[in-house]
Amino acid sequence: MTGIRVTEVDWQQLSNGTAHHTQEYPGSELVVRRGQRFTFTLELNRPLESEETVIFTVETGPQASEALRTKAVFQTSELERADTWMAVKEAQTENSVTFSLASPPNAIIGRYQLSARVSSRRKQSDRKLGEFILLFNPWCPEDDVFLDSEEERQEYVLNDSGIIFRGVEKRIRAQGWNFGQFEEDILNICLSILDRTPSYQDDPATDVSHRHDPVYVTRAVSAMVNSNNDRGVVQGQWQGKYGGGTSPLHWRGSVAILHKWFKGRFKPVKYGQCWVFAGVLCTVLRCLGIATRVVSNFNSAHDTDRNLSVDKYVDSFGRTLEDLTEDSMWNFHVWNESWFARQDLGPSYNGWQVLDATPQEESEGTGSAGWVPDSRFLTPGDTHAHPSCAGVFRCGPASVTAIREGDVHLAHDGPFVFAEVNADYITWLWNDDESRERVYSDTKKIGRCISTKAVGSDSRVDITSLYKYPEGSRKERQVYSNAVKKLFSVEASGRRARVRRGGGRGLWRDDLLEPATKPSITGKFKVLEPPVLGHDLKLALCLTSLTSRAQRVQVNLSGATILYTRRPVAEILHESHTVKLGPEEEKKIPIAISYSQYKEDLTEDKKILLAAMCLVTKGEKLLVEKDITLEDFITIKVLGPAVVGVAVAVEVMVLNPLSERVKDCMLMVEGSGLLQGQLSIDVPSLEPQEKASVQFKITPFKSGPRQLQVDFVSPHFPDIKGFVIVHVATAK
């Protein structure tokens, strides 16, 4: 009998792609999900005899071995076993045989080599059949990443565009983001991110053997998305200077960033801020098959000294003293949640897990991490414990349930996330003689309006209740004190926790719990006209006396353009007023800031922070603050039905926000499934305050809801961003 040879392999890409929800991945490589059968047909040079069986070998990673579960050798059998690789002979005709293969639901994910040999008396070597890629499977009930709802799987795994919420708590703005996990080469790049981790560089075989575990994979990717400890994907920059790179606000999605990193031989891409890190992390994890969403937290605490309070030092004009203030409260901060089981913590902590790829800012000049892991919170086997990984810039996965219940001792990085949504915001007036005193400020509640995009629509869903019990409720106070005990427990640290600050200033935690004296006046900034980019700002500070006696109040006003981290860039207002308030009287102090005062120093965040330090006769002090985001204008309309393969016109209305003529403006357009790469369109010169309509055509190549992003870009003012959802029908 002649030796048997495989002459051809049919990977049945179409039917496997549909069954495994992987048909959107481009390219000729087979992409399947673990814990589920896939079929392929082998063409042979002669029929397979009844006594001959086919023995398959799958292997992934270097030095693949059965001991590490990176290699499996198995033959066809009728018995189904969930814990191992198996093969079933489905059909045979003449010279062709169809097999189905299934991997266990906890198989290692990645690129596999498949080879086969036929068992016969003659010694035969394995013949390589080809490669396939195995991903996590949220459709498989036995997979740790299983998600029960089809609508949620469509949104959190398969949707290739999304919305990131930015702005300020009172004025939340939606920004489109192109995740693009099915774009050319993205899957390949996501797999190469796993192969660039320090753990892989140290010991590739062991690293690959851990890739069955979503906790391990998400933690590794979270560290690789920023460039702080490795040649990761994105380099952060919070100074407002973006020379030699792209401003974080110019990115419209993850695809250009990932391509640039890969083509630039893994050189970190400049620059990112929190929403960029979150957008890229979401792309990578959705691409690998883990349900992931982007979450924005408004008034987000960055509690670098881990005392559960954000301590802000100000001068007598309410201006932040940068050199004394180590903690900060960002207008918003963006992170991710991924859905999977926590085998390491127990079933009550399954579900959404926080991952944060933003490297929290380094302390100036020291080069140390803004948040250094505390040995009290290391769990056995935590990579933070490894000396080469000390202070790695990554955060999570931290169970959202654990955060809500105050179980901050659980892996990974619970204390940091708990503080982001629960810390107290405390203002200290720093006097010239270096003494300090608590100032009453309408305590900015930290962790407000925690938001994510709704499933199946563009609306915003408030998920604050997943992170904490209602503000001020008994349960919330109970959880808070439970967390404080765990953070500062005498047993854990062996001494009373003392917070050390620069310059030898120390704070006992008990100091933090005494509220500042409530003054006998209240104050509030009121916006008199909507704050619009390019226009003067008109506001008033309204002061009200709460007592039945007359009072004198000295009001020190300051204003600064800021980054979204509330870091001041330049002062644009500095003035003092003395106000006489009669019994229970209300007075308004008008405030005007002209466009010429702020135009030079406005950052791309388009934010201004106003502060009023009110000094009342009897030594009482009140700080009033207001964060303002300037509004802008853009509208996008699709003129006619959108159909795959048919050009359709898009009309964009833009407005020159300035009272001067502008030229050299352009539209930057992007959208997965709507156009390949990016489109740039010149906008003619615009007179002061002139509106203009710009039209262009797109030819969609994928059906379904698609996000089209259009940015109006000018050297004279910050980018004006817009997006629209285009519903694309399949070709008739």
PyMOL commands that set and color helices and strands:
alter all, ss='L'
color gray80, all
select helices_A, chain A and resi 13-20+150-158+186-194+198-202+204-209+214-225+248-250+255-263+274-288+347-349+375-377+383-385+387-389+400-405+414-422+464-467+474-488+490-493+502-504+509-513+595-598
alter helices_A, ss='H'
color red, helices_A
select strands_A, chain A and resi 6-10+30-33+37-44+53-60+71-75+86-93+96-102+110-119+127-135+161-168+171-178+234-236+269-272+292-302+309-314+328-340+351-356+395-399+424-430+436-441+448-453+460-462+498-500+506-508+521-527+537-545+551-562+568-581+586-593+607-616+621-629+634-639+642-643+648-655+665-670+678-683+691-698+704-713+720-729
alter strands_A, ss='S'
color yellow, strands_A
deselect
rebuild
show_as cartoon
